[in-house]
Amino acid sequence: MLDFVPEELKEWITPERIATALRVAFALLVLLPFSFIVARWVRKWATRKFSAQRGLVAGKLIRYTAVSVVVLIVFRELGFSIAPLLGAAGIVGVALAFASQTSVSNIISGLFLIAENPFSVGDAIRVGNIAGVVISIDTLSIKLRTFDNEFVRIPNETIIKSELVNITRFPVRRVDINVGVAYDSDLKRVREVLMEVAAKNPLCLMEPKPLLIFLGYGASSIDFLFGVWATRESFLELKNSIQVEIKEAFDEAEIEIPFPQSVIHYRGKPVPGDLPKGGVSPEQISDEDASR
């Protein structure tokens, strides 16, 4: 049966070693790929059942566990004692823990994020001055794709310590628009025009109702906050379109949107070179007028 095998290898090839090789091959070529298939299926199922974040965590947990089990099986079949390996792994793990405290902190922070679940894969979030869509939640960090298509990696510890805003957590968002009108404007008419603009815009929700909040008397205008509601998918489109419609409606209703103006009252003797044409000369201004 082994006539094609060189004589020097016949003594080494034994039925026990052939069986061991078959078991190792089975673990590497069958069990490992099968575990990856199971991990992928579990990830899809957990994503549909719960959320993309939990699906990602479940898939990685099964994949890493399966790889560890296959490695232990291979080592045992090859004759390595598992106990010394586990002991060495424990010692190495303790040494690495002391040497990489930042990584350990990120791992623990990642566990807190998983338990708290402030965001999921696909959510748009803002951490500090960075905003983007979550594309991955990993053991040490999360990955974002910013709105201008840049890749950003943020350590989990930074997220735990920073203020985090989930932009798309809720299905409805409010668009806040600052509106200023001239002091001689009819405020009741201003309110009517704004509500008509909201009613005509198909992206603006009527429930919750639009609101108009008086902010105060500004330097050049009476200031309001006009808030309209939109679904999170149409938020940006409504924010752009309704501001154009407000300007057009105000122009049609002859409601002035003032811009900042400054009026300078000059008191004192003017500089000769700064006199306008036809102006009086410094000699024509009496000391009494200059002191006023």
Secondary structure, 3 states (H helix, E strand, C coil): CCCCCCHHHHCCCCHHHHHHHHHHHHHHHHHHHHHHHHHHHHHHHHHHHCCHHHHHHHHHHHHHHHHHHHHHHHHHHCCCCHHHHHHHHHHHHHHHHHHCHHHHHHHHHHHHHHHHCCCCCCCEEEECCEEEEEEEECCCEEEEEECCCCEEEEEHHHHHHCCEEECCCCCEEEEEEEEEECCCCCHHHHHHHHHHHHHHCCCCECCCCCEEEEEEECCCCEEEEEEEEEEHHHHHHHHHHHHHHHHHHHHHCCCCCCCCCCCCCCCCCCCHHHCCCCCCCHHHCCHHHHCC
